[in-house]
Amino acid sequence: MPKGYHHVTRDIRCQIYALKATGISLRAIANKLGKNASTICREITRNQGRLSYRINQADTMACERRSMASMTPKKLTASLASKIESMILKDWSPEQIAGRLRLEEGISISYESIYRYIWANKRAGGKLHKHLRHCGKRYNKRASSTAGRGCIPGRIDITTRPVIVEDKARIGDWEGDTVISAVSKTALLTVVDRCSKFVVIKKIGRKTADNVRKAMTERLRSLPHPVHTITYDNGMEFSAHAKISAKLNSAAYFAAPYHSWERGLNEHTNGLIRQYLPKAFDFRNVTNREIKKIENKLNNRPRKALQYRTPNEVFFTKTHFTESVALRC
């Protein structure tokens, strides 16, 4: 009876190479060596080169893989666990934590290990899972049943937007939307830069076109970068887009109805904001200071798309400012 998986030695690799050369099946090789067929299949798949399975090459590749694996902590030390907990308490995701540890300190740990640590903490009565975006609950996709409301005057479709915006290579191409309270119907304006992921959040009360216009121009004019384009949702609150463009010297475009993925970054960012301000929360009870705190939290999170730099680091290092704002809260 073939045995389960065991470490494959060089001697076994020699036998695999010789038996494989005879043309027999992998299952037959496994039976002759007293190994599980999946062990032989895994060995050949992981350690063969571009041409075929060779002994020295397979041995070298396996040694390199073991060397890399030895860099990963098999057990969280107290100091590393403390460091991870401090990042979780900032509401960073396990993937962001793993990426940041690798970037800043060369520590290699998988985000799955961090998730396991969080679940173990939950089973022990801890609250770390409360800092995950969905608090460990299953995510339900948002419907787009409210897209394409009304008829926006002077609407320019996203299909005419310059190609450079798609590249996300320059700062100043923004996506705009509103986040609504289901209790009071009050709203927040959210605007996100496509290149740096830098987000601006502004409490606007009722989501009227005039409120959106005032908030948009006030916040974006105060930033150090010129505004090139803004891509909007199709809500009537953005019907004053021409006035906004005139004030900011920018161009306005609108995503197609029922195509929320065309403003995917903005949709994702709104989901992050919902972690702090769920639909059932009355926005009348949130202060501007609290809004600014949420904005700072999001702008100081390392992002995978930015090679685990923060939006603040990317947005402000491309200006004339020299002050480091990466970890400022």
C-alpha positions as CSV (number, residue, x, y, z in Angstrom):
1,M,0.0,0.0,0.0
2,P,1.6,3.4,-1.0
3,K,2.5,5.6,1.9
4,G,1.4,9.2,2.4
5,Y,3.5,12.2,1.5
6,H,7.1,12.3,2.8
7,H,10.1,14.4,2.0
8,V,11.6,13.5,-1.4
9,T,15.3,12.9,-1.2
10,R,17.9,13.0,-4.0
11,D,18.0,9.2,-4.1
12,I,14.3,9.1,-4.8
13,R,14.7,11.7,-7.5
14,C,17.3,9.5,-9.2
15,Q,14.8,6.6,-9.2
16,I,12.0,8.8,-10.4
17,Y,14.2,10.1,-13.3
18,A,15.2,6.5,-14.3
19,L,11.7,5.1,-14.1
20,K,10.2,8.1,-15.9
21,A,12.7,7.5,-18.8
22,T,11.2,4.0,-19.3
23,G,7.8,5.6,-20.1
24,I,5.7,4.0,-17.4
25,S,2.9,5.9,-15.7
26,L,3.3,8.1,-12.6
27,R,1.1,5.7,-10.7
28,A,3.3,2.8,-11.6
29,I,6.4,4.8,-10.5
30,A,4.6,5.6,-7.2
31,N,3.9,1.9,-6.7
32,K,7.5,0.8,-7.3
33,L,8.8,3.5,-4.9
34,G,6.1,2.9,-2.2
35,K,4.9,6.5,-2.5
36,N,1.6,8.1,-3.0
37,A,0.9,9.0,-6.7
38,S,0.2,12.6,-5.7
39,T,3.6,12.8,-4.1
40,I,5.3,11.8,-7.4
41,C,3.1,14.1,-9.5
42,R,3.8,17.0,-7.2
43,E,7.5,16.4,-7.3
44,I,7.6,16.3,-11.1
45,T,5.3,19.3,-11.5
46,R,7.1,21.6,-9.1
47,N,10.7,20.7,-9.9
48,Q,10.9,20.1,-13.7
49,G,12.4,22.6,-16.0
50,R,11.3,23.9,-19.4
51,L,12.3,20.7,-21.2
52,S,11.9,17.8,-18.7
53,Y,12.5,16.4,-15.2
54,R,16.2,16.2,-14.4
55,I,17.9,15.2,-11.2
56,N,20.3,18.1,-10.5
57,Q,17.8,20.7,-11.6
58,A,15.0,19.2,-9.5
59,D,17.3,19.0,-6.4
60,T,18.3,22.6,-6.8
61,M,14.8,23.9,-7.2
62,A,13.6,21.9,-4.1
63,C,16.5,23.3,-2.0
64,E,15.7,26.9,-3.1
65,R,12.1,26.4,-2.1
66,R,13.0,25.1,1.3
67,S,15.4,28.0,1.8
68,M,12.6,30.5,1.0
69,A,10.2,28.7,3.3
70,S,12.6,28.9,6.2
71,M,12.3,32.7,6.1
72,T,8.6,32.4,7.0
73,P,7.9,32.3,10.7
74,K,6.5,29.0,11.6
75,K,5.2,30.4,14.9
76,L,4.4,33.9,15.7
77,T,6.8,35.4,18.3
78,A,5.3,37.6,20.9
79,S,6.9,40.7,19.4
80,L,5.6,39.9,15.9
81,A,2.2,39.1,17.2
82,S,2.1,42.4,19.0
83,K,3.2,44.2,15.8
84,I,0.5,42.5,13.8
85,E,-2.2,43.3,16.4
86,S,-1.2,47.0,16.3
87,M,-1.8,47.0,12.5
88,I,-5.1,45.1,12.9
89,L,-6.2,47.8,15.3
90,K,-5.6,50.3,12.6
91,D,-8.1,48.4,10.5
92,W,-5.5,47.1,8.0
93,S,-6.4,43.9,6.2
94,P,-4.2,40.8,6.7
95,E,-3.0,41.1,3.1
96,Q,-2.0,44.8,3.7
97,I,-0.2,43.8,7.0
98,A,1.7,40.9,5.3
99,G,2.7,43.2,2.4
100,R,3.8,46.0,4.7
101,L,5.9,43.7,6.9
102,R,7.6,42.4,3.8
103,L,8.2,45.9,2.4
104,E,9.4,47.6,5.6
105,E,11.2,44.8,7.6
106,G,11.7,41.9,5.2
107,I,9.4,39.7,7.3
108,S,7.8,37.0,5.2
109,I,4.4,35.8,6.6
110,S,1.3,34.9,4.6
111,Y,-1.9,36.8,5.1
112,E,-3.6,33.4,5.7
113,S,-1.5,33.0,8.8
114,I,-2.6,36.4,10.0
115,Y,-6.3,35.4,9.4
116,R,-5.7,32.2,11.4
117,Y,-4.3,34.3,14.2
118,I,-7.4,36.5,14.1
119,W,-9.8,33.5,14.2
120,A,-7.9,32.0,17.1
121,N,-8.2,35.3,18.9
122,K,-12.0,35.3,18.2
123,R,-12.4,31.7,19.6
124,A,-10.5,32.9,22.7
125,G,-13.0,35.7,23.1
126,G,-10.9,38.4,21.5
127,K,-12.2,41.3,19.4
128,L,-9.5,41.5,16.6
129,H,-12.0,40.3,14.0
130,K,-14.1,43.4,14.6
131,H,-11.5,45.4,12.8
132,L,-11.9,43.4,9.6
133,R,-13.8,45.2,6.9
134,H,-16.9,42.9,7.2
135,C,-16.1,41.8,10.8
136,G,-15.6,38.2,9.4
137,K,-19.1,38.0,7.9
138,R,-19.8,36.8,4.4
139,Y,-19.7,39.6,1.9
140,N,-22.9,40.3,-0.2
141,K,-22.4,41.9,-3.5
142,R,-24.0,45.3,-3.9
143,A,-26.8,45.6,-6.4
144,S,-26.8,48.4,-8.9
145,S,-30.6,48.9,-9.1
146,T,-30.2,52.6,-8.4
147,A,-27.8,53.3,-11.3
148,G,-28.7,55.6,-14.2
149,R,-31.3,57.8,-12.4
150,G,-32.7,60.8,-14.2
151,C,-31.3,62.6,-17.1
152,I,-28.1,64.6,-16.5
153,P,-27.7,67.7,-18.7
154,G,-24.5,67.8,-20.7
155,R,-23.6,64.3,-19.7
156,I,-20.4,63.0,-21.4
157,D,-20.0,59.3,-21.5
158,I,-17.0,57.5,-20.2
159,T,-16.2,56.1,-23.6
160,T,-14.9,59.5,-24.7
161,R,-12.6,59.8,-21.7
162,P,-8.8,60.1,-22.6
163,V,-6.9,56.8,-22.7
164,I,-4.3,58.2,-20.2
165,V,-6.9,58.0,-17.5
166,E,-7.1,54.2,-17.9
167,D,-3.4,53.9,-17.2
168,K,-3.7,55.4,-13.7
169,A,-0.2,56.9,-14.2
170,R,-0.9,60.5,-13.2
171,I,-2.4,62.1,-10.2
172,G,-5.5,64.2,-10.8
173,D,-7.9,61.7,-12.4
174,W,-10.7,61.3,-9.8
175,E,-13.8,59.1,-9.4
176,G,-16.8,60.6,-7.5
177,D,-19.9,59.3,-5.7
178,T,-22.0,59.7,-2.6
179,V,-22.6,57.4,0.4
180,I,-26.1,57.6,1.8
181,S,-27.5,57.0,5.3
182,A,-30.6,54.8,5.1
183,V,-31.9,56.4,8.3
184,S,-31.8,60.1,7.5
185,K,-31.1,60.2,3.7
186,T,-28.1,62.5,4.5
187,A,-25.0,61.9,2.5
188,L,-21.2,62.0,2.3
189,L,-19.3,63.0,-0.9
190,T,-16.5,60.6,-1.7
191,V,-13.8,61.4,-4.3
192,V,-10.8,59.1,-5.0
193,D,-7.7,59.6,-7.1
194,R,-7.2,56.7,-9.5
195,C,-3.4,56.8,-9.4
196,S,-2.6,57.2,-5.6
197,K,-6.0,55.9,-4.2
198,F,-6.1,59.1,-2.1
199,V,-9.6,59.6,-0.9
200,V,-11.4,62.8,0.1
201,I,-14.6,62.5,2.2
202,K,-16.9,65.4,2.9
203,K,-20.2,65.5,4.8
204,I,-22.8,67.3,2.7
205,G,-26.2,66.8,4.4
206,R,-28.9,66.3,1.8
207,K,-27.4,65.1,-1.5
208,T,-28.4,68.0,-3.7
209,A,-26.5,69.2,-6.7
210,D,-25.6,72.4,-5.0
211,N,-24.3,70.8,-1.9
212,V,-22.2,68.4,-4.0
213,R,-20.8,71.3,-6.1
214,K,-19.8,73.3,-3.1
215,A,-18.1,70.3,-1.3
216,M,-16.3,69.1,-4.4
217,T,-14.8,72.4,-5.4
218,E,-13.9,73.3,-1.8
219,R,-12.0,70.1,-1.1
220,L,-10.3,69.5,-4.5
221,R,-9.2,73.1,-4.9
222,S,-7.3,72.9,-1.5
223,L,-5.1,70.0,-2.7
224,P,-1.7,70.5,-4.3
225,H,-2.4,68.7,-7.6
226,P,-4.4,70.0,-10.6
227,V,-7.7,68.1,-11.3
228,H,-7.6,66.7,-14.8
229,T,-10.8,64.6,-14.9
230,I,-13.6,63.4,-12.6
231,T,-15.7,60.3,-13.5
232,Y,-19.1,60.4,-11.8
233,D,-21.9,58.1,-10.9
234,N,-25.2,58.8,-12.7
235,G,-27.0,60.3,-9.8
236,M,-28.8,63.7,-10.3
237,E,-26.7,65.1,-7.4
238,F,-23.9,65.4,-10.0
239,S,-26.0,67.5,-12.5
240,A,-23.9,70.6,-11.6
241,H,-20.8,68.9,-13.1
242,A,-20.3,71.7,-15.6
243,K,-20.0,74.3,-12.8
244,I,-17.6,72.0,-11.0
245,S,-15.5,71.6,-14.1
246,A,-15.4,75.4,-14.7
247,K,-14.2,76.0,-11.1
248,L,-11.5,73.2,-11.2
249,N,-10.6,73.6,-14.9
250,S,-11.2,69.9,-15.3
251,A,-13.3,67.5,-17.5
252,A,-16.3,65.5,-16.4
253,Y,-17.3,62.0,-17.5
254,F,-20.0,59.6,-16.5
255,A,-19.9,55.8,-16.1
256,A,-22.5,53.9,-18.1
257,P,-25.7,53.0,-16.2
258,Y,-25.5,49.7,-14.4
259,H,-21.7,49.6,-15.0
260,S,-20.4,50.4,-11.5
261,W,-17.1,48.6,-12.2
262,E,-16.2,51.5,-14.5
263,R,-15.7,53.4,-11.2
264,G,-14.5,50.3,-9.3
265,L,-12.0,52.2,-7.1
266,N,-14.7,54.5,-5.8
267,E,-17.1,51.6,-5.2
268,H,-14.4,49.8,-3.3
269,T,-13.6,52.8,-1.2
270,N,-17.2,53.4,-0.4
271,G,-17.3,49.8,0.9
272,L,-14.3,50.6,3.2
273,I,-16.2,53.7,4.5
274,R,-19.2,51.5,5.3
275,Q,-17.0,49.6,7.8
276,Y,-17.1,52.7,9.9
277,L,-20.5,54.2,8.8
278,P,-22.9,51.4,7.9
279,K,-26.2,52.2,6.2
280,A,-28.2,52.1,9.4
281,F,-26.0,54.9,10.9
282,D,-27.5,58.3,10.9
283,F,-24.9,60.6,9.3
284,R,-26.4,63.6,11.2
285,N,-24.7,62.2,14.3
286,V,-21.2,62.1,12.8
287,T,-18.9,65.1,13.2
288,N,-16.5,66.6,10.6
289,R,-13.7,65.6,12.9
290,E,-14.8,62.0,12.9
291,I,-15.1,62.1,9.1
292,K,-11.5,63.4,8.8
293,K,-10.3,60.6,11.1
294,I,-11.9,58.0,8.8
295,E,-10.3,59.7,5.8
296,N,-6.9,59.7,7.4
297,K,-7.3,56.0,8.3
298,L,-7.9,55.1,4.7
299,N,-5.2,57.3,3.3
300,N,-2.6,55.9,5.8
301,R,-3.3,52.2,4.9
302,P,-0.8,50.4,2.8
303,R,-2.3,49.3,-0.5
304,K,-1.4,46.2,-2.5
305,A,-1.9,48.2,-5.8
306,L,0.7,50.7,-4.5
307,Q,3.3,48.0,-3.6
308,Y,2.1,48.4,0.0
309,R,2.8,52.1,0.1
310,T,0.1,54.3,1.5
311,P,-2.1,56.7,-0.6
312,N,-0.6,59.6,1.4
313,E,2.9,58.5,0.5
314,V,2.1,58.4,-3.2
315,F,-0.1,61.5,-3.3
316,F,2.2,63.8,-1.4
317,T,5.6,62.6,-2.6
318,K,4.6,63.6,-6.1
319,T,4.3,67.3,-4.9
320,H,6.7,69.9,-3.9
321,F,6.1,68.9,-0.2
322,T,9.0,67.2,1.5
323,E,7.3,66.5,4.8
324,S,6.5,62.8,5.4
325,V,2.8,62.3,6.1
326,A,2.6,58.6,5.6
327,L,1.8,57.6,9.2
328,R,0.1,60.8,10.4
329,C,-3.3,60.2,11.9
